[in-house]
Structures are given as C-alpha cells and as structure tokens.
Amino acid sequence: MKIFLTLILLCANLTASACLVLQKDDNGKKSHPAIKHYLEGGDKKREIVVKNVSNDTCQFIITKTELIQSRDGSYSYLPYKIGQDVPFSLAPFMSLLDEKGIESFSIEQRLAPGEVRHYGLQINIPIDQNTGSFQAGYKIDYLNGSTSFIVGEIYYSTKQTQVSPQLRFLKFDKKKKKLAYAVANKGNAYTFFTMNLIYTDPMTGFESRGVVDEEELYLFKANIRNHLLPGGKTILSEISLKSHIRGLKKQFEEQFPGQEFPEVLNLTAIPLYGIDYENWQNHKNIPLGLKSVMIQTN
C-alpha cells in the first residue's frame, strides 16, 4: 500500500533577542512556519540545525512531545511519556538524535556565541499502519525563562481516503487588526472546519488560548462551517482580533505586573477538520497542519 507522508516543521517566530535560530541543513532546507516536506516510504531522517546568535551562552533543553487534546477541546504539546495511550500520536515513531546519533527523549545543551549544533529527526512509521493523521513535536525551553517551539507533524493517507480541506494561508492586517485565512479542498467534502488560536510571547513565556468568564474557558477560535467544498474551491474568511487583543492585554498585565504588553505576539492556528464516522452517529475533530503568523498588538 502506497503511503504518502507530509512533514511539517514549525518553529515559533523569535524576536532578535532570542539566542537560537534555525539554520539550513546540508540539503539546503531550513525549517520555519508551514514548510511542507513530502515524504514517501519507511524510515525518514531530517536535521534540526540551530545556531546561537546572541552574545551570551545559550542554555536550552529540547524535549520530545506529543499533541494532547484537553477536556475543553483545545490542543497542547506535552512531554511524551512511554506507555501513554494517545490516539493518533506520532511520538512513538519519532526519534530525537544527538550529534553522536544517540536517541534521547530530551537533550540539554549549552552553546557559546556563534556555535552551531546539528540534531537528528528520524521518523519510522510501520508500513502496515492504516490510514490516519499523526502528530508529534519537539519543544525547546530556554533556561532564561523564555520558550520557543519546533513542531514536527506527519500526515499520511492512501488513495482510498478522502482528501481533507487545507488551510492555505494566514495573513494579519495590522491596520484593521483582522486575521484573513483561506480553506481549500482537492476532493468533494461537506466540511465542518474550525481553528483553535494560541497566542504566545517567546521572550516571557506568556501563552493564552482563550479567556475565562465566570470560571468557564472560552477558546479563541475562527470558523468555517457547513460548507460544501467541491474540488478546487477555496473559501476566504476573516476575523477581527480586536477583542482577543484586549483580553490578551488584560491577561498579560495580571501575569506580568509592571511589564509592558508585547507589541508583537506569535499566533499559532490549529485547524480542526470535523468528520462523522460510525454511520454518521458521531462527530470528531482531526487536527490538520499548523500555521503561524506574527501579529502587532498596538
């Protein structure tokens, strides 16, 4: 059975004061938000190449993670645990390798200014796996308190499976404070499409996925629902982020009193494709490929 794989490596956008940046590997491929790598076959390998671009020693930890759905319906990348049964987890098939080729769940490293390190990303999905959508990732924590993410995702399917809709792009309009996005489909599908929106500031570690009102969490979301998407059709949508930004500013001031609210935040969108299964008696959201964009808050 022919299996098609798509690997997406997504790195949260860093400000100039962050100590690490991703470099091109030996094949000239550099990871950044929404780069897609089409893979085919069994064992696949990639390199994660990082460089300390600061004037100080950069100390960090790379940790293997997997995508976990919370009770409120949101998704987070949490540390991988052996034996933990997570549906559609790619983590058991992924390996993080140090420069000596030794596999590890986490790697702690100190880099001098200008120093470069190569890490291995190895994927080995059993050839007898059925169709599905699998996710996993790597999380980089800086020991100075700021956080960044490198997320690796894999999707694979056979010709017999329905092609899911794709999030084509995210664009932020600074003047109107609106997020524009487009959803397209190669096949014919009646789709229920939504996105969880996560806002982060890598330098402070601030992260928010929603607002709390009377002890209930309301997730930041953007939707395209109840649309028939024939082959080749694209639906353009937009959402105002003004209320999100107001809520984020209030949350930031509560968590970091006395600090200035960041003028730029990283926005990560987790598209969710709604499907019905078991004779249309159940509904399930499957995470699709992530995309990231920087937004201005002022």
NORFEN-V22508 format. One record per residue. RES is the residue in three letters. OMEGA is omega in whole degrees, 0 to 359 (none if undefined). D_CENTER is the distance of its C-alpha to the mean C-alpha in Angstrom with 2 decimals. Layout:
((RES | OMEGA | D_CENTER) (RES | OMEGA | D_CENTER))
//
This chain:
((MET | 183 | 28.41) (LYS | 184 | 26.30) (ILE | 177 | 22.60) (PHE | 182 | 20.06) (LEU | 173 | 16.74) (THR | 179 | 13.79) (LEU | 178 | 11.59) (ILE | 174 | 8.56) (LEU | 182 | 8.00) (LEU | 178 | 5.81) (CYS | 176 | 7.75) (ALA | 180 | 8.29) (ASN | 182 | 11.59) (LEU | 173 | 14.51) (THR | 186 | 17.94) (ALA | 183 | 20.96) (SER | 175 | 21.98) (ALA | 190 | 19.08) (CYS | 183 | 20.63) (LEU | 168 | 18.17) (VAL | 178 | 17.00) (LEU | 180 | 15.80) (GLN | 175 | 18.78) (LYS | 177 | 19.66) (ASP | 184 | 20.52) (ASP | 178 | 23.98) (ASN | 178 | 23.13) (GLY | 180 | 22.13) (LYS | 177 | 18.40) (LYS | 182 | 16.22) (SER | 173 | 12.45) (HIS | 187 | 10.85) (PRO | 169 | 8.35) (ALA | 171 | 8.67) (ILE | 179 | 11.36) (LYS | 176 | 12.44) (HIS | 181 | 14.85) (TYR | 184 | 17.21) (LEU | 180 | 18.67) (GLU | 177 | 21.68) (GLY | 187 | 23.68) (GLY | 188 | 23.35) (ASP | 180 | 22.43) (LYS | 182 | 19.97) (LYS | 174 | 19.44) (ARG | 175 | 17.49) (GLU | 168 | 18.00) (ILE | 183 | 15.92) (VAL | 181 | 18.42) (VAL | 180 | 18.42) (LYS | 174 | 21.28) (ASN | 183 | 22.67) (VAL | 179 | 23.54) (SER | 178 | 25.16) (ASN | 181 | 28.83) (ASP | 175 | 28.33) (THR | 181 | 27.30) (CYS | 180 | 23.57) (GLN | 185 | 22.94) (PHE | 177 | 19.57) (ILE | 173 | 18.22) (ILE | 184 | 15.53) (THR | 176 | 14.75) (LYS | 183 | 13.64) (THR | 173 | 11.43) (GLU | 186 | 10.75) (LEU | 183 | 9.17) (ILE | 176 | 12.12) (GLN | 179 | 13.41) (SER | 180 | 15.71) (ARG | 180 | 19.12) (ASP | 178 | 18.31) (GLY | 180 | 15.83) (SER | 181 | 12.66) (TYR | 177 | 9.79) (SER | 173 | 9.10) (TYR | 183 | 8.43) (LEU | 182 | 12.16) (PRO | 180 | 14.49) (TYR | 177 | 15.66) (LYS | 179 | 19.28) (ILE | 178 | 21.81) (GLY | 179 | 23.30) (GLN | 185 | 20.75) (ASP | 179 | 20.62) (VAL | 180 | 17.16) (PRO | 176 | 17.32) (PHE | 178 | 15.31) (SER | 176 | 14.04) (LEU | 188 | 13.66) (ALA | 180 | 14.30) (PRO | 182 | 18.09) (PHE | 184 | 17.96) (MET | 179 | 16.04) (SER | 172 | 17.94) (LEU | 186 | 17.45) (LEU | 175 | 20.69) (ASP | 186 | 22.54) (GLU | 177 | 24.88) (LYS | 180 | 27.58) (GLY | 180 | 25.55) (ILE | 182 | 25.56) (GLU | 181 | 22.75) (SER | 175 | 21.36) (PHE | 178 | 18.97) (SER | 180 | 18.72) (ILE | 175 | 20.32) (GLU | 189 | 21.92) (GLN | 171 | 23.07) (ARG | 179 | 25.21) (LEU | 175 | 25.34) (ALA | 178 | 28.26) (PRO | 179 | 27.99) (GLY | 183 | 27.25) (GLU | 182 | 26.53) (VAL | 176 | 24.10) (ARG | 177 | 22.63) (HIS | 176 | 21.42) (TYR | 182 | 19.34) (GLY | 173 | 19.03) (LEU | 186 | 16.18) (GLN | 182 | 18.15) (ILE | 181 | 17.41) (ASN | 180 | 20.36) (ILE | 179 | 20.20) (PRO | 185 | 23.73) (ILE | 182 | 25.37) (ASP | 178 | 26.68) (GLN | 176 | 23.37) (ASN | 181 | 23.50) (THR | 179 | 21.13) (GLY | 179 | 17.85) (SER | 186 | 14.08) (PHE | 180 | 12.58) (GLN | 170 | 9.34) (ALA | 180 | 9.24) (GLY | 175 | 8.05) (TYR | 183 | 9.94) (LYS | 178 | 10.40) (ILE | 175 | 12.96) (ASP | 174 | 15.48) (TYR | 183 | 18.27) (LEU | 173 | 21.58) (ASN | 174 | 22.61) (GLY | 179 | 20.44) (SER | 186 | 17.49) (THR | 174 | 13.94) (SER | 181 | 11.16) (PHE | 162 | 8.04) (ILE | 185 | 7.87) (VAL | 176 | 5.40) (GLY | 179 | 7.64) (GLU | 177 | 7.80) (ILE | 174 | 11.30) (TYR | 176 | 13.17) (TYR | 180 | 16.92) (SER | 176 | 19.85) (THR | 180 | 23.55) (LYS | 183 | 25.72) (GLN | 184 | 26.83) (THR | 178 | 23.60) (GLN | 178 | 22.86) (VAL | 182 | 20.45) (SER | 177 | 17.70) (PRO | 183 | 17.14) (GLN | 171 | 14.59) (LEU | 187 | 12.92) (ARG | 182 | 14.79) (PHE | 169 | 14.03) (LEU | 176 | 13.48) (LYS | 181 | 16.47) (PHE | 177 | 17.72) (ASP | 185 | 21.52) (LYS | 183 | 22.65) (LYS | 183 | 26.14) (LYS | 184 | 25.45) (LYS | 179 | 22.28) (LYS | 176 | 20.82) (LEU | 177 | 17.46) (ALA | 180 | 18.25) (TYR | 182 | 16.28) (ALA | 177 | 17.60) (VAL | 181 | 17.32) (ALA | 181 | 19.35) (ASN | 178 | 20.62) (LYS | 181 | 22.57) (GLY | 176 | 24.48) (ASN | 184 | 26.25) (ALA | 170 | 24.42) (TYR | 195 | 25.01) (THR | 168 | 21.57) (PHE | 189 | 20.24) (PHE | 177 | 17.02) (THR | 178 | 15.14) (MET | 166 | 11.93) (ASN | 180 | 10.91) (LEU | 181 | 10.60) (ILE | 180 | 9.65) (TYR | 180 | 11.74) (THR | 170 | 11.94) (ASP | 185 | 14.69) (PRO | 186 | 14.14) (MET | 180 | 17.94) (THR | 185 | 18.94) (GLY | 179 | 16.08) (PHE | 178 | 16.30) (GLU | 178 | 13.64) (SER | 178 | 14.42) (ARG | 180 | 13.26) (GLY | 179 | 16.82) (VAL | 180 | 20.52) (VAL | 178 | 23.18) (ASP | 182 | 26.47) (GLU | 175 | 29.29) (GLU | 177 | 27.09) (GLU | 181 | 24.83) (LEU | 175 | 21.12) (TYR | 185 | 20.27) (LEU | 170 | 16.58) (PHE | 184 | 15.51) (LYS | 169 | 15.30) (ALA | 191 | 16.10) (ASN | 160 | 17.99) (ILE | 187 | 19.70) (ARG | 172 | 21.97) (ASN | 179 | 25.05) (HIS | 170 | 25.04) (LEU | 182 | 26.57) (LEU | 176 | 24.64) (PRO | 184 | 27.18) (GLY | 177 | 26.35) (GLY | 182 | 25.33) (LYS | 178 | 25.13) (THR | 178 | 22.53) (ILE | 178 | 22.28) (LEU | 179 | 21.63) (SER | 175 | 20.83) (GLU | 179 | 20.39) (ILE | 176 | 20.13) (SER | 180 | 21.74) (LEU | 184 | 19.75) (LYS | 180 | 23.06) (SER | 176 | 23.21) (HIS | 183 | 19.64) (ILE | 177 | 20.63) (ARG | 179 | 23.89) (GLY | 179 | 22.33) (LEU | 180 | 19.87) (LYS | 179 | 22.91) (LYS | 179 | 24.91) (GLN | 182 | 22.33) (PHE | 181 | 22.00) (GLU | 178 | 25.82) (GLU | 182 | 26.21) (GLN | 184 | 23.88) (PHE | 182 | 25.00) (PRO | 178 | 28.59) (GLY | 179 | 30.27) (GLN | 179 | 27.19) (GLU | 176 | 26.46) (PHE | 184 | 23.56) (PRO | 177 | 21.09) (GLU | 179 | 21.86) (VAL | 175 | 18.33) (LEU | 174 | 15.05) (ASN | 178 | 11.41) (LEU | 176 | 10.12) (THR | 178 | 6.56) (ALA | 175 | 7.46) (ILE | 179 | 6.76) (PRO | 179 | 9.79) (LEU | 182 | 12.23) (TYR | 181 | 15.20) (GLY | 177 | 18.33) (ILE | 173 | 20.82) (ASP | 181 | 24.23) (TYR | 184 | 25.67) (GLU | 178 | 28.86) (ASN | 174 | 31.20) (TRP | 181 | 29.17) (GLN | 183 | 29.77) (ASN | 180 | 26.21) (HIS | 184 | 23.00) (LYS | 176 | 19.49) (ASN | 178 | 15.99) (ILE | 178 | 13.76) (PRO | 176 | 9.97) (LEU | 183 | 9.48) (GLY | 180 | 7.34) (LEU | 170 | 4.53) (LYS | 185 | 6.55) (SER | 178 | 7.55) (VAL | 176 | 11.25) (MET | 177 | 13.79) (ILE | 176 | 16.33) (GLN | 185 | 19.88) (THR | 183 | 21.30) (ASN | none | 24.96))
//
